[in-house]
Amino acid sequence: MNIIHSSELFSQAQQLFPGGVNSPVRAFRSVGGQPLFIKRGQGPYLYDVDGNRLIDYVLSWGPLIVGHAHPAVLAALAEAASRGTSFGAPCELEIHLARLIQDFIPAMEMMRFVSSGTEATMTALRLARAFTGRSKIVKFEGCYHGHADMLLVKAGSGVATLGLPDSPGVPAGATADTLVAPYNDLDNLTGLFNQWPAQIAAVIVEPVAGNMGVVPPEPGFLQGLRRLTTEHGALLIFDEVLTGFRVSLGGAQGLYGIHPDLTTLGKVIGGGLPVGAYGGRREIMALVAPSGPMYQAGTLSGNPLTMAAGAATLQLLKAPGLWEAMDGQASRLCDGFAQAARRAGVQAVVQRVGTLFTTFFTPQPVRDWATARKADTTQYARFFQAMLENGVYLAPSQFEAGFLSTAHGDVEIEASINAAMNAFSRIKNG
Ligand SMILES: *Cc1c(COP(=O)(O)O)cnc(C)c1O
């Protein structure tokens, strides 16, 4: 594969940006090689600066659920842009997008738009602390909720451990109230509630984990979270930044029938522009400034471009049968990958919920971070490179989700399965 122009640009970028990138996982560090510079996207395809065409299963890390450069999204953007890009004052498009979101996720009785998922989760936790008057929060090992200081913790498997920061620059004080529990482990969480009675403000969870690779909640796990938080007077926060509109159109809460107190969204609801949102029960949201005392603000929050692109995207998702078709393609793709691995004699497990999937190089299904980290990342790197050579762009890390869009048709699914057969046999014989 010719990557001459990408290489040239990457050397320039390395002078300007740490690691040559503006978000770490783009740098290909965990799969080797160097990132491709993208010139344009169209439907399910990426085109890089050297003219390579790739079937894209990253889709800007999830937002592009209707594919790249969808004409309806571009038209909505052009129309909005022609009237100005930001007002710092309310616009009707905010109401339009909020109502569309409510059609899919009715638990968001009130909401607030922000500009990233990081802001959404950070603020949802501030709000939970304001509402309960408590300080401690619980997160799960292997779950990512953006890069706010208090959430940069995954430490302490097994026992109830006070969080230690994962990153230099995060003071111990910032994570001192962050408790960490293993995913899919209700006993451990029960232990935390008993150890810190009446001190836990909220439990925040990726209701289908996507940021350690795709790990579904085991039967009863989410129900258990709902029961335990209610019993102990803590709020339940579903971080659906990734899962919203992707594990089902109603998110994980729709799929599993659980009603969280607060929900965070991002990615899909911005149609490819920067976005986040938090929302939930009206009495909780009433605490947010200016209706209440909990402060939160944003210069570009609810800007008309993001609102227009998001609304156009959600509108498209309402087409009858569209979700079922996309879910069906995801199922075909994952069955094809699993069968290709089996035929080649490579140990791999393909985990999927809706349009999110991960090929784990493990013999056993992955249920938490402890089992995820057993994956053979060297094999994943070889799989990734072989797929790239075969024209398929997967996430450049074992511990990320793959994404599908409504633009991926039979041709792309078939080509991807063929690429996987080739890639798995190369790994086996490699
Ligand atoms: C992507 C993601 C975030 C952070 O969103 P940004 O827009 O990147 O700040 C938070 N939570 C989850 C579950 C995510 O997948």
The ligand as an SDF file (V2000), in Angstrom:
LIG
                    3D

 15 15  0  0  0  0  0  0  0  0999 V2000
  -16.3050    9.0590   23.3370 C   0  0  0  0  0  0  0  0  0  0  0  0
  -16.8240    8.8560   24.7240 C   0  0  0  0  0  0  0  0  0  0  0  0
  -16.8000    9.8790   25.6880 C   0  0  0  0  0  0  0  0  0  0  0  0
  -16.0870   11.1890   25.4510 C   0  0  0  0  0  0  0  0  0  0  0  0
  -16.6430   11.9270   24.4240 O   0  0  0  0  0  0  0  0  0  0  0  0
  -15.7440   13.0820   23.7170 P   0  0  0  0  0  0  0  0  0  0  0  0
  -16.7070   13.7630   22.8040 O   0  0  0  0  0  0  0  0  0  0  0  0
  -14.6300   12.3810   23.0360 O   0  0  0  0  0  0  0  0  0  0  0  0
  -15.2630   13.9620   24.8270 O   0  0  0  0  0  0  0  0  0  0  0  0
  -17.4170    9.6610   26.8990 C   0  0  0  0  0  0  0  0  0  0  0  0
  -18.0140    8.4840   27.1670 N   0  0  0  0  0  0  0  0  0  0  0  0
  -18.0450    7.4700   26.2800 C   0  0  0  0  0  0  0  0  0  0  0  0
  -18.7460    6.2150   26.6350 C   0  0  0  0  0  0  0  0  0  0  0  0
  -17.4380    7.6250   25.0410 C   0  0  0  0  0  0  0  0  0  0  0  0
  -17.4270    6.6020   24.1740 O   0  0  0  0  0  0  0  0  0  0  0  0
  1  2  1  0
  2  3  1  0
  2 14  2  0
  3  4  1  0
  3 10  2  0
  4  5  1  0
  5  6  1  0
  6  7  2  0
  6  8  1  0
  6  9  1  0
 10 11  1  0
 11 12  2  0
 12 13  1  0
 12 14  1  0
 14 15  1  0
M  END
$$$$
